[in-house]
């Protein structure tokens, strides 16, 4: 596990230096990679993987190797943060981003559902501050009791946070005892916390799609879309990709809301909607003609209906931030910013074929 963790950290370090970690960047920068490996691994043991600290004594723009003095932050207990950081305006930004995966078969049964959450922080703070992040009681319960034997088999534990991981800057003991995420952030952008849980009992967006072939040369498709999140919540850029038979001709499309475009290069109907409210229902009807050489019974035999969406100011798991405080010995006032986004990852619904 340590070897895999080191490899992932190395990829992140190389990406910070080369922007894109691909084969060409490795070939063009192998000298710098050797220098990085020489600093990251000492005697076969990982020592330092923070790119912002490595940047102090490994200069990407330099073509000759320089040996500057080792910065004190490399040997401090806070190896991820260098000293002397200063900003005119002190701010910290926290993004709680959740990606939902849902696969539903043609009978309406869920075959796969999960939710992956990431808390990303962008720190612009002076000095060496200590940040305190407090989550709502629902999130604390899910995280603290995910492995509690006392709640085995209960409904609450069915949706417990799993695979909770923290950045090394987080004091895990404070989270267990005080239910506070205490950390001294690295400078810049980093992932503070990741977690995984089950998808909500009700899908955020539900699709019911049926296909019928009234004749060998015609196919009718009906797609019903329902938004099941809160009515006061708004989803941005809902996109539905409906598979159709290759060489479909003369599609006649009607929809109650949004725009529909036939994309023959992808053999799909693309249904796009903006600013969709919760607790709403929309319908699309499509009549398509087929060439005589196409067997309509094999229409979209395996292709699903794919849905993409983004819901700002919302978390599907119920995780919310109560407060985010910044404590620093200089006593400056820092501005904390928190943003929530729920996005679709793999949202697929199988078509249901009706008898002719």
C-alpha positions in Angstrom: 0.0 0.0 0.0 2.9 2.4 0.8 4.3 1.7 -2.7 1.0 2.5 -4.4 0.6 5.6 -2.3 4.1 6.8 -3.3 3.5 6.2 -7.0 0.3 8.3 -6.8 2.2 11.1 -5.0 4.9 11.0 -7.6 2.4 11.4 -10.4 0.9 14.4 -8.5 4.4 15.9 -8.1 5.3 15.4 -11.8 2.0 16.9 -12.8 2.7 20.0 -10.7 6.0 20.4 -12.6 5.0 19.4 -16.1 1.3 20.3 -16.1 0.5 17.1 -18.0 2.1 13.8 -17.1 2.4 11.9 -20.4 5.1 9.9 -22.1 6.4 12.9 -24.0 6.8 14.9 -20.8 8.7 12.1 -19.2 11.1 11.9 -22.1 11.6 15.7 -22.2 12.2 16.1 -18.5 14.0 12.9 -17.4 16.8 14.9 -15.8 14.4 16.8 -13.6 12.6 13.5 -12.8 15.9 12.0 -11.6 16.4 15.1 -9.4 13.0 14.7 -7.9 13.4 11.0 -7.2 16.7 11.8 -5.5 15.0 14.2 -3.1 11.7 12.2 -2.7 13.4 8.9 -1.9 16.3 8.6 0.5 17.9 5.3 1.1 14.8 3.5 -0.4 12.4 5.3 1.9 9.9 8.0 0.9 10.9 11.3 2.5 9.2 14.3 0.8 6.5 14.4 -1.8 5.1 18.0 -1.5 5.7 19.8 -4.8 5.5 23.3 -3.3 8.4 22.4 -1.0 10.4 20.6 -3.7 10.0 23.7 -5.9 12.3 25.6 -3.6 15.4 23.7 -4.4 14.6 22.0 -7.8 14.1 24.7 -10.5 12.2 23.5 -13.5 13.5 26.3 -15.7 17.2 25.6 -14.9 19.1 23.4 -17.3 21.9 22.8 -14.9 21.7 21.1 -11.5 21.9 23.5 -8.6 22.5 22.4 -5.0 20.9 25.0 -2.7 20.5 24.6 1.0 17.7 22.4 2.2 14.8 24.4 3.3 13.8 24.0 7.0 10.2 23.1 6.0 11.6 19.8 4.6 12.6 18.7 8.1 9.8 20.3 10.1 6.8 18.5 11.4 4.7 20.4 8.9 6.7 19.3 5.8 3.7 20.2 3.5 3.9 23.9 4.3 6.9 26.2 4.0 7.5 29.2 6.3 7.2 32.9 5.4 4.0 32.7 3.3 2.2 36.0 3.1 -0.9 37.3 1.4 -2.5 40.7 1.3 -6.0 39.2 1.4 -6.3 36.0 3.4 -8.9 33.6 2.0 -9.6 29.9 2.1 -11.9 28.1 -0.4 -13.6 24.8 0.2 -15.4 22.8 -2.5 -17.5 19.8 -1.5 -18.0 17.9 -4.8 -20.0 14.7 -5.0 -20.2 12.4 -8.0 -23.1 10.0 -8.3 -23.1 6.7 -10.1 -26.3 4.9 -10.9 -27.2 2.1 -13.4 -30.8 1.0 -13.8 -31.8 -2.0 -15.9 -34.9 -2.1 -18.2 -37.1 -3.3 -15.4 -36.3 -0.3 -13.2 -34.0 -2.2 -10.8 -30.8 -0.6 -9.7 -27.7 -2.7 -10.6 -25.1 -0.3 -9.4 -25.2 2.8 -7.2 -22.5 4.7 -5.4 -21.4 8.2 -4.4 -17.9 9.6 -4.3 -17.3 12.8 -2.3 -14.2 15.1 -2.4 -13.4 18.1 -0.3 -10.9 20.3 -2.1 -9.3 23.3 -0.5 -7.5 26.2 -2.0 -5.6 28.0 0.7 -4.4 31.6 0.4 -3.4 32.2 4.0 -0.4 33.9 5.6 1.8 32.4 8.3 1.1 29.0 9.8 -2.7 29.0 10.5 -4.8 26.3 12.1 -8.2 25.7 10.4 -11.2 24.1 12.1 -13.9 22.5 10.0 -17.1 21.3 11.6 -19.5 19.1 9.7 -23.2 18.7 10.4 -24.3 15.9 12.9 -25.5 13.7 10.0 -22.1 13.7 8.4 -20.3 13.1 11.8 -22.6 10.2 12.6 -22.0 8.6 9.2 -18.2 9.0 9.4 -17.7 8.1 13.1 -20.1 5.1 13.2 -19.3 3.6 9.8 -17.3 0.9 11.5 -19.2 0.9 14.8 -20.3 -2.6 15.7 -23.2 -1.2 17.8 -24.9 0.2 14.7 -24.5 -2.9 12.6 -27.6 -3.7 10.6 -29.3 -0.3 11.3 -30.7 1.9 8.6 -28.2 4.7 9.5 -25.2 2.6 8.9 -26.5 1.5 5.6 -25.5 4.9 4.3 -22.4 5.4 6.4 -19.3 7.1 4.9 -16.8 4.5 3.8 -13.1 4.7 2.7 -12.8 8.1 4.5 -9.3 9.4 3.8 -7.6 12.7 5.0 -4.7 14.7 3.9 -1.6 14.2 6.1 -2.2 17.7 7.5 -5.4 16.6 9.3 -5.3 15.8 13.0 -7.4 12.6 12.9 -7.5 12.3 16.8 -9.3 15.7 16.9 -11.9 14.4 14.5 -12.5 11.3 16.6 -12.7 13.1 20.0 -14.0 16.5 19.2 -15.7 15.9 15.8 -13.6 18.6 14.3 -11.4 18.4 11.2 -8.3 20.4 12.4 -5.6 21.0 9.9 -2.7 23.4 9.0 -3.3 23.6 5.2 -0.6 23.5 2.5 -0.3 26.6 0.4 -2.4 26.4 -2.7 -4.9 23.7 -3.8 -5.1 20.2 -2.3 -7.6 17.5 -1.5 -8.5 17.7 2.2 -10.8 14.7 2.4 -12.4 12.0 0.3 -15.2 9.6 1.2 -17.6 7.1 -0.4 -21.2 6.2 0.4 -24.2 4.7 -1.1 -26.3 6.6 -3.6 -29.5 8.2 -2.2 -32.5 5.9 -2.0 -34.2 8.0 -4.7 -32.2 8.9 -7.8 -31.8 12.6 -8.3 -32.9 12.3 -11.9 -35.0 9.4 -13.1 -35.5 8.3 -16.6 -38.2 6.0 -17.9 -37.6 5.2 -21.6 -39.7 2.9 -23.8 -39.2 1.8 -27.4 -41.8 0.3 -29.7 -41.7 -0.7 -33.4 -45.2 -0.3 -34.9 -43.7 -1.4 -38.3 -40.4 -2.8 -39.6 -39.5 0.6 -41.0 -40.5 2.8 -38.0 -39.5 3.1 -34.4 -41.2 5.2 -31.7 -39.4 6.3 -28.6 -40.9 7.9 -25.4 -38.7 9.3 -22.7 -40.0 10.5 -19.4 -37.6 12.5 -17.2 -38.4 13.3 -13.5 -36.3 15.4 -11.1 -36.6 14.0 -7.6 -34.5 16.5 -5.7 -36.0 19.3 -3.6 -38.3 21.7 -5.4 -36.3 24.8 -4.4 -33.1 23.3 -5.8 -32.1 24.0 -9.4 -30.0 21.7 -11.7 -27.8 23.2 -14.4 -27.3 21.8 -17.9 -29.2 18.5 -17.8 -28.2 16.5 -20.8 -29.8 13.2 -21.9 -28.3 11.0 -24.6 -30.8 8.7 -26.2 -29.4 5.9 -28.5 -31.0 5.4 -31.9 -30.4 2.9 -34.7 -27.7 3.8 -37.2 -28.9 5.4 -40.4 -32.1 6.7 -38.8 -33.9 9.1 -41.2 -36.5 11.8 -40.8 -36.7 11.9 -37.0 -39.8 13.7 -35.8 -39.2 14.9 -32.2 -41.4 16.7 -29.7 -40.4 17.6 -26.2 -42.1 19.5 -23.4 -39.0 21.5 -22.4 -35.5 22.1 -23.7 -33.9 21.4 -27.1 -33.3 18.1 -28.9 -30.6 17.6 -31.6 -30.1 14.5 -33.7 -26.4 13.6 -33.7 -26.0 11.0 -36.5 -22.2 10.7 -35.9 -22.9 9.3 -32.5 -26.3 7.7 -33.3 -28.0 9.6 -30.5 -30.7 12.1 -29.8 -29.2 14.8 -27.5 -31.8 16.4 -25.2 -30.5 19.5 -23.4 -32.2 21.5 -20.7 -31.1 24.4 -18.6 -32.1 25.5 -15.1 -34.3 22.5 -14.3 -36.2 22.7 -11.1 -36.7 19.9 -8.7 -40.0 17.9 -8.5 -40.6 18.4 -12.2 -41.5 16.1 -15.1 -40.7 16.4 -18.8 -41.5 14.2 -21.8 -39.9 13.6 -25.2 -41.5 11.7 -28.1 -39.5 10.7 -31.2 -40.7 9.0 -34.3 -37.9 7.7 -36.6 -37.9 6.0 -39.9 -35.5 3.1 -40.6 -33.9 1.8 -43.9 -35.5 -1.4 -45.1 -32.2 -3.2 -44.5 -32.2 -2.5 -40.7 -33.8 -4.9 -38.3 -35.8 -2.8 -35.9 -36.0 -5.6 -33.4 -32.3 -5.0 -32.6 -32.7 -1.3 -32.0 -30.3 -0.1 -29.3 -30.0 -3.6 -28.0 -27.3 -2.8 -25.4 -27.0 1.0 -25.5 -28.4 2.8 -22.4 -29.8 6.3 -22.0 -27.1 8.4 -20.4 -27.8 11.4 -18.2 -25.4 14.2 -17.1 -26.3 17.0 -14.8 -24.9 19.4 -12.2 -26.7 20.6 -9.1 -25.0 23.5 -7.3 -25.5 24.3 -3.6 -26.5 20.7 -2.9 -25.0 17.5 -1.6 -26.7 14.2 -2.3 -25.3 12.5 0.8 -26.5 15.2 3.2 -22.9 16.3 4.1 -22.9 20.0 5.1 -20.3 22.3 6.6 -21.4 24.0 9.9 -18.5 26.4 10.0 -14.9 26.9 8.8 -12.6 28.9 11.2 -9.1 30.1 10.6 -6.9 30.6 13.8 -3.5 32.3 13.4 -1.2 33.8 16.0 -1.1 37.1 14.2 -4.9 37.3 14.5 -5.8 38.4 11.0 -9.3 38.0 9.6 -9.6 35.4 7.0 -12.5 34.9 4.6 -13.8 31.3 4.3 -15.8 30.3 1.2 -17.7 27.0 0.9 -19.3 25.7 -2.2 -21.4 22.5 -2.8 -21.8 20.7 -6.1 -23.4 17.4 -7.0 -22.5 15.9 -10.4 -23.4 12.8 -12.3 -20.6 10.4 -13.0 -22.2 7.3 -14.7 -25.9 7.8 -14.8 -27.4 5.1 -17.1 -30.9 3.8 -17.7 -31.7 0.9 -20.0 -34.4 1.2 -22.6 -37.5 -0.9 -22.2 -38.8 -2.5 -25.4 -42.5 -3.0 -25.8 -44.3 -5.4 -28.0 -45.3 -4.2 -31.4 
